[in-house]
Amino acid sequence: MKIMLCIIIGYLLGCLSPAAYLSRVKQTNLRENGTGNLGATNTMLVMGKGFGIMVALIDIAKAFVAVKVGALLAPATACAGILAGFAAIVGHIFPFYMHFKGGKGLATFGGLLLGVDAKLFVFLLVVAIIAMLVVNYSVAAPMSAAVLFPILYHRTHTDPYSMMIAVAVSALIIVVHLSNITRAREGNEMKIRDYLTGRGGKHAE
């Protein structure tokens, strides 16, 4: 029952969508503008960096809280925290009240990382930033972090169930971002250096 409660709480936290709320308040339909996703990147592209950062921080926080609540509810179960965080990512990507169409879960993935291993979060964040700058496409961030996460997580977390969840988390992040690779090949993905220097360019989360 405690594990089920962890999953439910995590999922419901993940379903909270600051991007959808801002979309209504600002009367700007994020579904019909920018990338069409309810995530921090599209909010930043459509509404500006300030709103994008705010959405990112909330999306990070909801997964972080899910991890900590899961660990508190079932302290004897090693995988409870990461399972609740995974449920938050699922809730963010597939919110039940928005026809199961939300964001792509990158910031929420970051919240899970921060919750389960803060040092790993910082390391993967640095790697993701470097990867984006080198490759010049935003998709390099989720892909690099998702590939490295279960490998590095296994070094300090040997519980087999936690490892399986870590692999599932990475697999989900990779799958939902596969379309970004296609857009990058077509030249339609966000070019990071152009965006940072204000030269514009085509954007896609």
N, C-alpha and C positions, 0 to 999 in steps of 0.2 A: 504493500500500500504506500509506503514512504517513497519508493522509487517511482511509482505511478504519479504520486503527488509532485515529485520533482519535475517529471516530464510535463505535467499539466501547467505548473507554475511557469516553467521555462518557456513553454509554447505561448502562453498568454502574454508574458512579458515581451516576447519577440513580436507578437502581433501589434503591439503599440507602435504606431507609425507617426513620428513627428513630421515627416515629409507630407503625409496625407493631410494632417491637421493644418500645416502651413499652406498647403494647396487650397484648402477651403477658406482660411482666413485671408490670404492674399488674393483670393479669387483668380488664381493662376493654375490651370489644370496641368499638372506635371505629366499626366498621361499623354497629353497632346502636345507637349513641348519638350525640347531637348531630346534626351534619349528615351523618354516615355516610361522611365523607371521611378519608383518611389524610394529613392535612396539619396545619400549625402552628395554623391557626385552630380546627379542631375539637379538637385536643389541648388548646388553651387553654380552650375552652368546657367540655370534659368533665373534664380533669385539673387545670386551674388555669393561671395565667399563667406560673409558673416553668417547668413542663414545656413549655408552648406556646412560650416564648421559646427554650428549649433546642432544640426541634425546628426552629424557624425558623432558628436559627444554623447548625445542621448542614445543613439544606436549602440555605441560602445558600452554605455552604462547599463543598458537593459540585459545584455548578455553577461556582463561582469556580475551584476546583482543575481542573475539566475544561477551562475556558478557558485557563488557564496551561499545562497539560500539552499541550493541542493546539498552542498557539503554540510551545512548546519542541520538540515532535516534528516540526513542519513549519514552520520559521521562514520559509521562502521562499514559503509560501502564505498570502496575507493573510487568507483566510477561515477558516483552520484553527482558530483559537481560538474564534470565535463559532460555528462549526459544531459543535465539541465541546461547547460550552455548550448549544446547541440540542438536541443528542443527550441531554444530561443532563436537560433539561426533559421531553423525550419519555419518557425512562426513569422519571422521577418520576411522570408522569401514567399511563404505560402499562407498569408493571413486569411482565416476562414471567412471574415466579414467583407473581404474585398475580392471575392471570387478566386481566392488563392493566388493572387498576383500582386506581389509586393516588390521589394528591392532585390538586389543581388547578394546582399549579406556580407559584404567585405568589412564594413565597420563593426557589424555584429560579431563577425569572426574575430576581429581585433579584440572585442570585449571578452570573448571566450579565452583568448590567449592571455590577456591581462589577468583574468581571474584564475587560470590554472597555473600560470608560470610567468610572473612579471618580467623576469630576465629574458625569457624566451620571446616575450612580446617585443621588448626593446630591440633584441637582436634581429628578429624577423622584420620589424619596422624599418630598421636601417638597411637591411638587405633589399626590401621592397622599394625603398626610395632610390637606392643605387641602381637597381634593376630598371626602374622606370626611366631614370635619367639616361642610362646607357642605351636601352632599347628604344626610348622615346615614345613609348606607348603605355597608357595607364594599365592595360591588361597584364603587364609584367608584374605588377604588385600582387594581385591575388594568386597568380600562377606560381610565382616564386615562393610565396609564403605557404601556399597549400602543399606544394611538393616537399618543402623542407620540414613542415610542422611534424608529421608523424615520425620522421626519422630522428629529429632532435628531441622530440617529446619522449621517445623510447629510452633515451639515455638516462633519464632521471625518474621515469614512471614505468615500472615494469608490470603493473597489473594488466593481464591480458584483455580484460573487458574494456579498460580505459584505452588501451591501444587500438582495439577494434573501433571504438567510437572516434578516436583521433583520425583513423584512416577514413571512416565514413564522413567525417566533417570535411576533410580535404577533398574527397571525391565529389561531394556536393558542391563545394566552392568551384572546383575545376569545371564540372559539368555546366553550371549556370553561367560560366564565363567563356565557354567555348565559342559562343557567337561573337564575342569580342575579338577573338583571334581571326575569325573570318573577316570582320570589318577592318581589322588592322591590315590584313593582306590586300583588301580593296582600297585602302587609304582613307577609310571613314572613321577610324578609331582616334580617340583623343591623342594629339601629339603634345607631350608634356612640355618640351622645351618651348614650343610656340605659345602654349598657354601661359607659361610662367613669364615669358618675355612680352606678352601682350600682343603677339602677332596674329592671334586668332587661330584659325584652322578648324578642322572638323572635329566634333566632339561626340563621344559615345561612352557611356559607362560600361 
